[in-house]
Every structure is written in C-alpha cells, then in structure tokens.
Amino acid sequence: MVAMVAVKSSSNVAEYGYDEQAAKLYVRFKDGGWLYQYDPVPPIVWLGLTLCQSKGRYLRQQVIPFFRCRRVE
C-alpha cells in the first residue's frame, strides 16, 4: 500500500495517496470510510489533486468521470 496523506480541510475526502509506478490513485472518503482505487492516473492529475484547494471538487471534475474505479476494501 502507498503512503496516504490526511486531508483535514475537506468535508468529503479523508485521505489520498498515489502509486507512481502503477499510476494508481487511492482515495478514502469520509462517508463510509471506503478506500477507492482509480487508474491509470497520470502524474499531472496527481499533482493537480495535491495543489488544489477543494479535493472533493477536483475529484468530481478531474478524476471520477475519467478513470476506472474499484473499491479496495
């Protein structure tokens, strides 16, 4: 598993992490606490997530509609 970054300022996202070798983004949402894996996510999208102010909005607009998703746990 990758190192996860805790998100304190989001009402939706608890933590996220990125596996650059496998191009996989991991996101744990606060609602339900489920961990999801998105792939293949390029590094520029990961960088955008790390730099944006609203993690939930960025995920809804730039990740969820465009990348495969599966629940990990």
Secondary structure, DSSP 8 states (H G I E B T S, - for coil): ----EE-SS-SSEEEEEEETTTTEEEEEETTT--EEEEES--HHHHHHHHH-S-HHHHIIIIITTTSEEEE--
